[in-house]
Structure formats: C-alpha cells, structure tokens
Amino acid sequence: SLLAGEEEPIADSGRLFVRNLSYTCTEEELGELFSRFGPLSETFMPVDKNTKKPMGFAFITYLMPEHAVKAFNELDRTAFQGRLLHVLPSRTAPVKAETVNESGSFKGKKEGETKAASQSSHNWNSLFLNSNAIAEAIAAKYGTPKGAVLDPATSQSLAVRMALGETEIIQETKRFLESHGVKLSAFESNDGGERSKTIILVKNLPFRTSDADLRRTFSSFGDLGRVICPPTGVTGIVEFAEAKCAKRAFTKLAYAKFRDVPLYLEWAPLRPFAGADVAAAASDKE
C-alpha cells in the first residue's frame, strides 16, 4: 500500500498537478507550454495500461519553485488545446509503506527520510554516497577491517571519521570523473539549469560496483553510450543513445534493489561531458 501524500505549497515543492488535458496532448507539448515560465526537471503524463493512451492529467516539476508559482498564476483556468486547464498544487510523491518497518525503528525511519530527500530536485547531491560503502572504501584504502572504522570506542568520533572519509572519496571521485571527460562545472553550477534526457546519475551504489555491473543493469533498456564508474564504485554515470530508452530505465530502476540497496537516480545536468553526448552526436549525423 501507499502512504498518502500531502499537498505542499507550490513555493516549497515546485510541483504542479494539471488536469482536464486533451487526450491527444503529448508530454512534449505540455512541457513546451510550461517551460515558458522556467526550466523543468520533470514532465510526467500517466498512460492507461490497457489503452496506452494519456489519462488526461499530468505532473509538472520545476527546478526553481518560484517558476512553478508563476506558471500556476498564469495558466490555471486558461485554454489549452481546446480545454480549460485546471492547475493545482501537487501532492508529495507517495512513499511505500515498507520504507518504515513495522517496529518503526530508527533505521527504517532514516531510510524513509533518505529516500524522500533523494526525490527532491532541491536536494541536489550528485555524489550521494551510501554510508556503508563509505566505511568499506575507507577500510580498503587503509587496510583495516570495516568494524574498526565503525568502532565508536576509538579516539576519533564515528561522525568525524565518516565525514572525513566521505570528503576524501568525493574528491577522489571528482578527480576520476574529470579525467574521464566529465565537466565538473556542469554539476557545480546546475541551479536553475536544464537536465539531460539521456544521461542518468546512479547513486547510493555498493562499494566497488563496476561499470560492467552498471552496463548489465541498464543495457536491457536500450543502447548505451558512456558508462563511467570510479574505482570505489559508489556512484556512476550512464548514458543512453535515445531519450525514450533512458526514461524507461529511469522509471523502472529508480529505488529498485541493486545488491540489497536501493538505486537513487537523478537526471544529469545538460551536456555534462567535455565532448558531444552520444544522442547529440547521432542527431548531428542525421
């Protein structure tokens, strides 16, 4: 079952619910209408499983909440494709009940909070790291058992050790990504920027996940371009040749279990590579 979402002020969520759409309306047409007010992070139009046709409503999420407020004020009760649009604040994305276990343990609640945070466009963290993976990476780096890294009885506090370890891994990961043609500036100045439709950031990975592991997981959804995974394997980048394949993979794999941990996916910033994206290069050839 699903825990019911709650309405959030548009100024906080940046998310809109749009209903009374024409059944012939496409995501591209709706995205074009709403993107006049600011860059979008997602346009989602549910499709009936049986008829494969739109259901007449959609969810729009803006990168910047103030753009959602402007769109709401300008488009609610206006005509679009022969129908009067009804624009409302969207409910927060529902969270599966299993994210909080039956005993309501701290671990279960924390996992639920982490998942909810990862869904928000305003909690952008391109290097979201699994704390267990951090501990394993630190232990491997210094040739010590993971238990010693996590032992609270040692002189340095656990929180400090983990924070220092995470900082070190992030720096190493950034150096690796840069050496493999990734423009770090695209990630560091993404506020208000557009997102790629073919390149996915894969986060919360277990320690030493390999690019081969990611290829096996994502290739069933379509042809892949670059797949980049640093030596620690705690985060990765997967590039698809076609946007429709990338979207299908994103929809199916977001929060899916991968070696016992949920995958956290995020659309990459637009043009994150120093060279042309595979999809862009293919388009140029045509």
Contacts in CASP RR format, 6 or more apart in sequence:
PFRMAT RR
TARGET T0000
AUTHOR 0000-0000-0000
METHOD contacts of the structure
MODEL  1
SLLAGEEEPIADSGRLFVRNLSYTCTEEELGELFSRFGPLSETFMPVDKN
TKKPMGFAFITYLMPEHAVKAFNELDRTAFQGRLLHVLPSRTAPVKAETV
NESGSFKGKKEGETKAASQSSHNWNSLFLNSNAIAEAIAAKYGTPKGAVL
DPATSQSLAVRMALGETEIIQETKRFLESHGVKLSAFESNDGGERSKTII
LVKNLPFRTSDADLRRTFSSFGDLGRVICPPTGVTGIVEFAEAKCAKRAF
TKLAYAKFRDVPLYLEWAPLRPFAGADVAAAASDKE
1 97 0 8 1.000
2 94 0 8 1.000
2 95 0 8 1.000
2 96 0 8 1.000
2 97 0 8 1.000
3 94 0 8 1.000
3 95 0 8 1.000
3 96 0 8 1.000
3 97 0 8 1.000
4 91 0 8 1.000
4 94 0 8 1.000
5 91 0 8 1.000
5 92 0 8 1.000
5 93 0 8 1.000
5 94 0 8 1.000
5 95 0 8 1.000
6 91 0 8 1.000
6 92 0 8 1.000
7 89 0 8 1.000
7 90 0 8 1.000
7 91 0 8 1.000
7 92 0 8 1.000
8 15 0 8 1.000
8 89 0 8 1.000
8 90 0 8 1.000
8 91 0 8 1.000
8 92 0 8 1.000
9 89 0 8 1.000
10 16 0 8 1.000
10 65 0 8 1.000
10 68 0 8 1.000
10 69 0 8 1.000
10 72 0 8 1.000
10 89 0 8 1.000
11 65 0 8 1.000
11 66 0 8 1.000
11 68 0 8 1.000
11 69 0 8 1.000
12 65 0 8 1.000
13 65 0 8 1.000
13 68 0 8 1.000
13 89 0 8 1.000
13 90 0 8 1.000
13 92 0 8 1.000
14 61 0 8 1.000
14 62 0 8 1.000
14 64 0 8 1.000
14 65 0 8 1.000
14 67 0 8 1.000
14 68 0 8 1.000
14 69 0 8 1.000
14 121 0 8 1.000
15 59 0 8 1.000
15 60 0 8 1.000
15 61 0 8 1.000
15 62 0 8 1.000
15 68 0 8 1.000
15 89 0 8 1.000
15 90 0 8 1.000
15 92 0 8 1.000
16 34 0 8 1.000
16 59 0 8 1.000
16 60 0 8 1.000
16 61 0 8 1.000
16 62 0 8 1.000
16 68 0 8 1.000
16 71 0 8 1.000
16 72 0 8 1.000
16 87 0 8 1.000
16 88 0 8 1.000
16 89 0 8 1.000
16 90 0 8 1.000
17 57 0 8 1.000
17 58 0 8 1.000
17 59 0 8 1.000
17 87 0 8 1.000
17 88 0 8 1.000
17 89 0 8 1.000
17 90 0 8 1.000
17 91 0 8 1.000
18 30 0 8 1.000
18 57 0 8 1.000
18 58 0 8 1.000
18 59 0 8 1.000
18 60 0 8 1.000
18 85 0 8 1.000
18 86 0 8 1.000
18 87 0 8 1.000
18 88 0 8 1.000
19 56 0 8 1.000
19 57 0 8 1.000
19 58 0 8 1.000
19 85 0 8 1.000
19 86 0 8 1.000
19 88 0 8 1.000
20 56 0 8 1.000
20 57 0 8 1.000
20 83 0 8 1.000
20 84 0 8 1.000
20 85 0 8 1.000
20 86 0 8 1.000
21 30 0 8 1.000
21 45 0 8 1.000
21 54 0 8 1.000
21 56 0 8 1.000
21 57 0 8 1.000
21 58 0 8 1.000
21 80 0 8 1.000
21 81 0 8 1.000
21 83 0 8 1.000
21 85 0 8 1.000
22 56 0 8 1.000
22 80 0 8 1.000
22 81 0 8 1.000
22 82 0 8 1.000
22 83 0 8 1.000
23 53 0 8 1.000
23 54 0 8 1.000
23 56 0 8 1.000
24 54 0 8 1.000
24 81 0 8 1.000
25 45 0 8 1.000
25 54 0 8 1.000
25 56 0 8 1.000
25 80 0 8 1.000
25 81 0 8 1.000
26 45 0 8 1.000
26 54 0 8 1.000
27 43 0 8 1.000
27 44 0 8 1.000
27 45 0 8 1.000
27 58 0 8 1.000
29 81 0 8 1.000
30 43 0 8 1.000
30 45 0 8 1.000
30 58 0 8 1.000
30 60 0 8 1.000
31 40 0 8 1.000
31 43 0 8 1.000
31 60 0 8 1.000
33 75 0 8 1.000
33 80 0 8 1.000
34 40 0 8 1.000
34 43 0 8 1.000
34 60 0 8 1.000
34 62 0 8 1.000
34 71 0 8 1.000
34 75 0 8 1.000
36 71 0 8 1.000
37 62 0 8 1.000
37 67 0 8 1.000
37 68 0 8 1.000
37 70 0 8 1.000
37 71 0 8 1.000
37 74 0 8 1.000
38 62 0 8 1.000
38 63 0 8 1.000
38 64 0 8 1.000
38 67 0 8 1.000
38 70 0 8 1.000
38 71 0 8 1.000
39 62 0 8 1.000
39 63 0 8 1.000
39 64 0 8 1.000
39 67 0 8 1.000
39 192 0 8 1.000
39 193 0 8 1.000
39 194 0 8 1.000
39 195 0 8 1.000
40 60 0 8 1.000
40 61 0 8 1.000
40 62 0 8 1.000
40 63 0 8 1.000
41 61 0 8 1.000
41 62 0 8 1.000
41 63 0 8 1.000
41 121 0 8 1.000
41 195 0 8 1.000
41 267 0 8 1.000
42 59 0 8 1.000
42 60 0 8 1.000
42 61 0 8 1.000
42 121 0 8 1.000
43 58 0 8 1.000
43 59 0 8 1.000
43 60 0 8 1.000
43 61 0 8 1.000
44 58 0 8 1.000
44 59 0 8 1.000
44 60 0 8 1.000
44 61 0 8 1.000
45 54 0 8 1.000
45 55 0 8 1.000
45 56 0 8 1.000
45 57 0 8 1.000
45 58 0 8 1.000
45 59 0 8 1.000
46 54 0 8 1.000
46 55 0 8 1.000
46 57 0 8 1.000
46 58 0 8 1.000
47 53 0 8 1.000
47 54 0 8 1.000
47 55 0 8 1.000
48 54 0 8 1.000
48 55 0 8 1.000
59 90 0 8 1.000
60 68 0 8 1.000
60 71 0 8 1.000
60 90 0 8 1.000
61 68 0 8 1.000
61 90 0 8 1.000
61 121 0 8 1.000
62 68 0 8 1.000
62 71 0 8 1.000
62 121 0 8 1.000
63 121 0 8 1.000
63 191 0 8 1.000
63 192 0 8 1.000
63 193 0 8 1.000
63 194 0 8 1.000
63 195 0 8 1.000
64 191 0 8 1.000
64 192 0 8 1.000
65 122 0 8 1.000
71 87 0 8 1.000
72 87 0 8 1.000
72 89 0 8 1.000
75 85 0 8 1.000
75 87 0 8 1.000
76 85 0 8 1.000
76 86 0 8 1.000
76 87 0 8 1.000
76 88 0 8 1.000
77 84 0 8 1.000
77 85 0 8 1.000
77 86 0 8 1.000
77 87 0 8 1.000
78 84 0 8 1.000
78 85 0 8 1.000
79 85 0 8 1.000
92 116 0 8 1.000
93 116 0 8 1.000
93 119 0 8 1.000
95 112 0 8 1.000
95 115 0 8 1.000
95 116 0 8 1.000
99 108 0 8 1.000
99 111 0 8 1.000
99 112 0 8 1.000
99 115 0 8 1.000
100 108 0 8 1.000
100 109 0 8 1.000
100 111 0 8 1.000
100 112 0 8 1.000
101 107 0 8 1.000
101 108 0 8 1.000
115 255 0 8 1.000
115 262 0 8 1.000
115 264 0 8 1.000
117 123 0 8 1.000
118 128 0 8 1.000
118 203 0 8 1.000
118 204 0 8 1.000
118 264 0 8 1.000
118 266 0 8 1.000
124 190 0 8 1.000
124 191 0 8 1.000
124 266 0 8 1.000
125 203 0 8 1.000
126 187 0 8 1.000
126 190 0 8 1.000
126 201 0 8 1.000
126 203 0 8 1.000
126 235 0 8 1.000
126 266 0 8 1.000
127 170 0 8 1.000
127 173 0 8 1.000
127 174 0 8 1.000
127 203 0 8 1.000
127 235 0 8 1.000
128 203 0 8 1.000
128 204 0 8 1.000
128 235 0 8 1.000
128 264 0 8 1.000
128 266 0 8 1.000
129 166 0 8 1.000
129 169 0 8 1.000
129 170 0 8 1.000
129 203 0 8 1.000
129 204 0 8 1.000
129 234 0 8 1.000
129 235 0 8 1.000
130 204 0 8 1.000
130 205 0 8 1.000
130 206 0 8 1.000
130 207 0 8 1.000
130 234 0 8 1.000
130 261 0 8 1.000
131 162 0 8 1.000
132 206 0 8 1.000
132 207 0 8 1.000
132 261 0 8 1.000
133 205 0 8 1.000
133 206 0 8 1.000
133 207 0 8 1.000
133 232 0 8 1.000
133 233 0 8 1.000
133 234 0 8 1.000
134 162 0 8 1.000
134 165 0 8 1.000
134 166 0 8 1.000
134 169 0 8 1.000
134 234 0 8 1.000
135 146 0 8 1.000
135 147 0 8 1.000
135 149 0 8 1.000
135 150 0 8 1.000
135 162 0 8 1.000
136 146 0 8 1.000
136 207 0 8 1.000
136 208 0 8 1.000
137 165 0 8 1.000
137 169 0 8 1.000
137 207 0 8 1.000
137 232 0 8 1.000
137 234 0 8 1.000
138 144 0 8 1.000
138 149 0 8 1.000
138 161 0 8 1.000
138 165 0 8 1.000
138 168 0 8 1.000
138 169 0 8 1.000
139 145 0 8 1.000
139 146 0 8 1.000
139 147 0 8 1.000
139 148 0 8 1.000
139 149 0 8 1.000
140 207 0 8 1.000
141 168 0 8 1.000
148 154 0 8 1.000
149 161 0 8 1.000
150 158 0 8 1.000
151 158 0 8 1.000
152 158 0 8 1.000
154 161 0 8 1.000
169 232 0 8 1.000
169 234 0 8 1.000
172 230 0 8 1.000
172 231 0 8 1.000
172 232 0 8 1.000
173 230 0 8 1.000
173 232 0 8 1.000
173 234 0 8 1.000
173 235 0 8 1.000
174 184 0 8 1.000
176 230 0 8 1.000
176 231 0 8 1.000
177 184 0 8 1.000
177 228 0 8 1.000
177 230 0 8 1.000
177 237 0 8 1.000
178 184 0 8 1.000
180 228 0 8 1.000
181 273 0 8 1.000
181 274 0 8 1.000
181 275 0 8 1.000
182 228 0 8 1.000
182 237 0 8 1.000
182 272 0 8 1.000
182 273 0 8 1.000
182 274 0 8 1.000
183 271 0 8 1.000
183 272 0 8 1.000
183 273 0 8 1.000
183 274 0 8 1.000
186 268 0 8 1.000
186 269 0 8 1.000
186 270 0 8 1.000
186 271 0 8 1.000
186 272 0 8 1.000
187 268 0 8 1.000
187 269 0 8 1.000
187 272 0 8 1.000
190 269 0 8 1.000
193 269 0 8 1.000
193 270 0 8 1.000
194 269 0 8 1.000
194 270 0 8 1.000
195 267 0 8 1.000
195 268 0 8 1.000
195 269 0 8 1.000
195 270 0 8 1.000
196 267 0 8 1.000
196 268 0 8 1.000
196 269 0 8 1.000
196 270 0 8 1.000
196 271 0 8 1.000
196 272 0 8 1.000
196 277 0 8 1.000
197 243 0 8 1.000
197 246 0 8 1.000
197 247 0 8 1.000
197 267 0 8 1.000
197 279 0 8 1.000
198 239 0 8 1.000
198 240 0 8 1.000
198 241 0 8 1.000
198 242 0 8 1.000
198 243 0 8 1.000
198 246 0 8 1.000
198 277 0 8 1.000
198 278 0 8 1.000
198 279 0 8 1.000
199 237 0 8 1.000
199 238 0 8 1.000
199 239 0 8 1.000
199 240 0 8 1.000
199 246 0 8 1.000
199 267 0 8 1.000
199 268 0 8 1.000
199 272 0 8 1.000
199 277 0 8 1.000
200 218 0 8 1.000
200 237 0 8 1.000
200 238 0 8 1.000
200 239 0 8 1.000
200 240 0 8 1.000
200 246 0 8 1.000
200 249 0 8 1.000
200 250 0 8 1.000
200 265 0 8 1.000
200 266 0 8 1.000
200 267 0 8 1.000
200 268 0 8 1.000
201 235 0 8 1.000
201 236 0 8 1.000
201 237 0 8 1.000
201 265 0 8 1.000
201 266 0 8 1.000
201 267 0 8 1.000
201 268 0 8 1.000
202 214 0 8 1.000
202 235 0 8 1.000
202 236 0 8 1.000
202 237 0 8 1.000
202 238 0 8 1.000
202 263 0 8 1.000
202 264 0 8 1.000
202 265 0 8 1.000
203 235 0 8 1.000
203 236 0 8 1.000
203 263 0 8 1.000
203 264 0 8 1.000
203 265 0 8 1.000
203 266 0 8 1.000
204 261 0 8 1.000
204 262 0 8 1.000
204 263 0 8 1.000
204 264 0 8 1.000
205 229 0 8 1.000
205 233 0 8 1.000
205 234 0 8 1.000
205 235 0 8 1.000
205 236 0 8 1.000
205 258 0 8 1.000
205 261 0 8 1.000
205 263 0 8 1.000
206 233 0 8 1.000
206 234 0 8 1.000
206 258 0 8 1.000
206 259 0 8 1.000
206 260 0 8 1.000
206 261 0 8 1.000
207 232 0 8 1.000
207 233 0 8 1.000
207 234 0 8 1.000
208 231 0 8 1.000
208 232 0 8 1.000
208 233 0 8 1.000
209 229 0 8 1.000
209 233 0 8 1.000
209 234 0 8 1.000
209 236 0 8 1.000
209 258 0 8 1.000
209 259 0 8 1.000
210 229 0 8 1.000
210 233 0 8 1.000
211 227 0 8 1.000
211 228 0 8 1.000
211 229 0 8 1.000
213 229 0 8 1.000
214 227 0 8 1.000
214 229 0 8 1.000
214 236 0 8 1.000
214 238 0 8 1.000
215 224 0 8 1.000
215 227 0 8 1.000
217 253 0 8 1.000
217 258 0 8 1.000
218 224 0 8 1.000
218 227 0 8 1.000
218 238 0 8 1.000
218 240 0 8 1.000
218 249 0 8 1.000
218 253 0 8 1.000
221 240 0 8 1.000
221 245 0 8 1.000
221 246 0 8 1.000
221 248 0 8 1.000
221 249 0 8 1.000
221 252 0 8 1.000
222 240 0 8 1.000
222 241 0 8 1.000
222 242 0 8 1.000
222 245 0 8 1.000
222 249 0 8 1.000
223 240 0 8 1.000
223 241 0 8 1.000
223 242 0 8 1.000
223 245 0 8 1.000
224 238 0 8 1.000
224 239 0 8 1.000
224 240 0 8 1.000
224 241 0 8 1.000
225 239 0 8 1.000
225 240 0 8 1.000
225 241 0 8 1.000
225 278 0 8 1.000
226 237 0 8 1.000
226 239 0 8 1.000
226 273 0 8 1.000
226 278 0 8 1.000
227 236 0 8 1.000
227 237 0 8 1.000
227 238 0 8 1.000
227 239 0 8 1.000
228 236 0 8 1.000
228 237 0 8 1.000
229 235 0 8 1.000
229 236 0 8 1.000
229 237 0 8 1.000
230 236 0 8 1.000
237 268 0 8 1.000
237 272 0 8 1.000
238 249 0 8 1.000
239 273 0 8 1.000
239 277 0 8 1.000
239 278 0 8 1.000
239 279 0 8 1.000
240 246 0 8 1.000
240 249 0 8 1.000
240 278 0 8 1.000
240 279 0 8 1.000
241 278 0 8 1.000
241 279 0 8 1.000
241 282 0 8 1.000
242 279 0 8 1.000
243 279 0 8 1.000
250 265 0 8 1.000
250 267 0 8 1.000
253 263 0 8 1.000
253 265 0 8 1.000
254 263 0 8 1.000
254 264 0 8 1.000
254 265 0 8 1.000
255 262 0 8 1.000
255 263 0 8 1.000
255 264 0 8 1.000
256 262 0 8 1.000
256 263 0 8 1.000
257 263 0 8 1.000
271 277 0 8 1.000
271 280 0 8 1.000
276 284 0 8 1.000
END
